[in-house]
Amino acid sequence: MEQQLAQEQKKPNVLAFQVALLYAIYNLALIYLSEAMGMGGANYENVSIGLKILSTALTYVPFIAAIIYVQTKHRSELGGFITFGRAFSAGFKVAAYAGLFIALLTVLYYKILSPGSMEAIIDAARAKAGSDEQQLKGIEMMSKYMIMFMVFGLAVTFTISGLIISLISAAIVKKENPNPFASQADEQFGAK
């Protein structure tokens, strides 16, 4: 009974919000690092496979760690026990918040912090199209909405990948209370 009350009182929302915000700021720093290394959106096709793998690892390993951190921290807040559903919910909140924050910071980056980066991506697409009029016309039409497509894609990608990661990690992190009716005081003093 006490475990149920603890679960009702303690929500992972604030922790998930904070961790997702930190991850989104890390992701913005990663964008700057990629640009500095010449791996920005305009040059991404010319980057070696090894650097692409490194970039993916630098993006998703901390994302996975953030989700697991929130799940395990919330489990410890609940007295060391957490259900699968509760662990999944905590992890998914991180993913949803992270998707939202990354989308917002991406708009901030391409609209305010580095507006030339988006123009470089569009110029690279034009150069790749060459003299194909149909592709050039498509690029011109899409260039107005490129940031919105990119932001929507990032938000959806992080949310869906976070959903999958949360399902897997919740199965690992869950720890059911073997005696949910025993009070915490009884468990601490060994009384039954």
N, C-alpha and C positions, 0 to 999 in steps of 0.2 A: 504494500500500500504506500509506504513511504517512497519507494522507488518511482511509483506512478506520479506522486506529488512532485518529486524532484524533476521528473521529465516534463511535467506540465509547466513548472516554474522556470526552468532553464531552457532557453531557446538558443540555437546556434546563429541566429540572424546577425547580431553585431559582429561576432567573430568572423563569420563568412564574408560580411561586408568589408571588414578591415583587411582580411587576407586577400580578397579579390582586388581591392583597390591597390594594395602593395604589388600584386602580380601585374596589374595593368600598367603601373608606373615602371616596373621592371621591363615589361614588353615595349614600352615607349623608348626606354634606354636601349633596348635591343635593336629597335628600328634605327636609332642614331648610330649604333655600332655597325650595323649592316651597311648603312650609307657610307660611313667612314672607311669601311673595308672595301668599298666598291661593289657590294652585293645588293644594292638597292633595287627597287622594282624595275628600273630601266635596264639594269645590267644582269638581272637574275638568270637569264637564259645562258649567259656566258660564264657562269660560275661553275666550278668543278663539282662533281657529284659528292666528293668528300666534304666540301664546304656546305653543300645543301643539307647533307646528313647532320653535320655539326649544327647548322642553323635550326633544323627541326628538333634536334635533341635539346638545344638551349631554350627552345620554346616550350616543348612539352614535358620535359623532365621536371622543371620547377612547377608546372601546372599540375602534374600528378602529385607532386610533393605537397602542394598547397591544399589540394582536396583531401589527401590522407591526413595532413596535419590537423585540419579542422575536424575531421571525423574522430581522430584519436583524442584530441583536446576536448571535444564535446563528450566523448565517452568518459574521460576522467572527471569532467564536471558532473556527470550523472552517477558518480560513485563506482566507476570501473565497468559498468554494464551498459550495453546499448543494443537495441534491436536492429535488424537489417533495415527496416523501413526508416528508422530514425537516422541511421548512419547514411543511408542513401540520400535522404532529404538534406542533411547537412552538407554533403558533398555536392549535390546538385545546386544548392543555393550558391556555393562558391562559383560553380561553372556559369550559372545564369548571371550573377553579378559581374563576373570577369568578362563575359561576352559583352555586356552592356558597357562597362568601363573601357574596354579595349576599343569598342566601336566609337565611343565619345572621344577618346584620346587620339584615335586615328583621324577623325574629322579635324580635331584641333591641330594635329601635326600637318596634314595636307592643306588645310585652309589658312592657318596662321603661322605656325612655326617654320614650315618649309614648303611654301606654295610652289616653288620651282621643281620639287620632286615629282609632283603629279604631272606637270608639264613635260618633264623628262620621260616619264612613262609613256605619255601620249606620243611624244616625238619618236621614241623607240618603236612604238607600234606602227607609226607612219613609215618609218624607215624599213621595217620588216615587210610592210605591205607593198613597198616599191611603187610600181606604176599601175597597180591593179585598182581601177577606178571604183569598183564595187566595194573593195575592202577599205579604201580611203574614205568613201562616203559613210560606211558603217562606223569607222573610227571617229569621224567628225560628229556623227549623231550620238555616239556613246560617250564622247568626251565630256559632255555636259553632265552626265549622270554617273560617271565612272566612280566618283567618291562614294556615292550612295550605294552602288552595287558592291563596292569593296567593303564598306561598313556593314552592310546587311550580310554579306558572305562571312565576314569575320565573326559577327555576333552569332550567326547560326552554326558555324563550324565549331566555335568554342563551346557553345551550349550543347550541341549533339555529342561532341567528343567528351565533354565533361559528364554527360549523362551516362555514357558507356563506362568511363573511368569510375564514376561513382557507383555504378552497379557492381563492378568487379571489386573495388576497394571496400564497399560495404559488406560484401560477402566475407572478406578477409578480416575486417575490423570488428564485426559484430561479436558481441559476447553477451549471451542471454544470462539473466540472473537465474541461477538454479533454484532459488527459493524466493520468489518475488514477494511473499507475504511476510517474510522475516524482516524485522526492523533493522536499521543499520546499527543501532546500539547492541542488539543481540549478536549481530555478526562480529562486531568489534570485540566483544567480551567473551565470545565463544559459547554463550548461553543458547539453549535450544528449547 
